[in-house]
Amino acid sequence: MPLLLRSLELTRFRNLEHARLELAEGFTVLWGHNGAGKTNVLEALYLLATLRSFRTTDLSWLVQTEAPAASVTLQAYDEQVALPTTLQVQLARTGSGVRRSAHADGKLVRSAIDFYGRLRAVLFTPDDLAVLRESPSQRRQFLDRMLFARERAHIADVQDYERLVRSRNSVLRDESLTASTREPLLDAYESQLAQVGARIWSRRERLLDELAPGARASFAAIHGRPGVDPAQGAAAELGLSYAARLGTVAEPERAGALAARLRERRVVDRDRGATTVGPHRDDVLVRLDDRPVGEFASQGQTRAIVLALKLAELGLADQAGARPLLLLDDVGSELDPLRTAALFARLAEVSGQCVITTTAREFVRLPPSGEHRFWAVERGVVRATPGPAGPPAEP
């Protein structure tokens, strides 16, 4: 549902003893030295959106040391029903860790699935840059995280698929099983794997096809500056494609093709003790002028590509009427001043509310139109400040 965020209140969350900040309808900028607590604010908003942290799987780190509990409270306006709404996540220490509870308008929401998605958020952090340079698993997860926000069924399918792969691998490795016992078990697991795997494969491919036009346009706007020497990579064209291990297969035929290939690979997979075909082995190919990004792109190009993908995701969600919150951590580093200005101009075109962190407010030169708020963060204390003096830099 589309939400207009009004204010955020944090209590004993990370290094923030108590903080309350108003959120702008346009850009909210958090500035301060590294380690001051800026990213903690983004983490709190992400927790409200997903009930997870993007920095740790151990929620006890989110509660201040020695504190019995922490809370994150968001005041917003629900444009769908034209009423104010409150979302809150509480984290309480227990003997074994931390108990998480979610509340909407003062009422406990017992199912995480029922709370998930009330606030939609698209997140960029410097860690996302590894997506293009590291293993295919990170690129698959990158797509899956986008799909989790769009289709709840994808979460269940990914969980089921991972469980089925583990079960098939266990059967392959079990030396105590006879062929007459093993083969029927593999038949059963592979039949289910093929059905679930085909759905995952198709959703990922469709998402990438939908993302590609917006990502190309955003990359060109951020990085392709007119008058810059193409030899510097400024005019490079971004290409995206899904690389399925099975190659090109029509969508209606994917379940059958995957089932057949799993059966063919049984001997090889048994020798290796692992399932070697399926969407858990697929990849996303990202290229600039047909050259692999991971091998040829500069750090600035890499950052521009990941930002372009995030903006494309934002655009798809906005088309669906969701209007997500955009969270950008340390967004301006490794982009030169011209491209930084181009990035913020593009953000103003495609995003709704946006929360940005930076080490200095002078790094963020926002377009003059729209409501913007600047907050200084220092040693866990948040205070309102004016924006940088002077007009924004020209793209």
Secondary structure, 3 states (H helix, E strand, C coil): CCEEEEEEEEEEECCEEEEEEECCCCEEEEECCCCCCHHHHHHHHHHHHHCCCCCCCCHHHHECCCCCEEEEEEEEEECCCCEEEEEEEEEEECCCCEEEEEEECCEEECCHHHHCCCCCEEEECHHHHHHHHCCHHHHHHHHHHHHHHHCHHHHHHHHHHHHHHHHHHHHHHCCCCCHHHHHHHHHHHHHHHHHHHHHHHHHHHHHHHHHHHHHHHHHHHHHCCCCCCHHHCCCCCEEEEEECCCCCCCHHHHHHHHHHHHHHCHHHHHHHCCCCCCHHHCEEEEEECCEEHHHHCCHHHHHHHHHHHHHHHHHHHHHCCCCCEEEECCCCCCCCHHHHHHHHHHHHHHCCCEEEEECCHHHCCCCCCCCEEEEEEECCEEEEECCCCCCCCCC
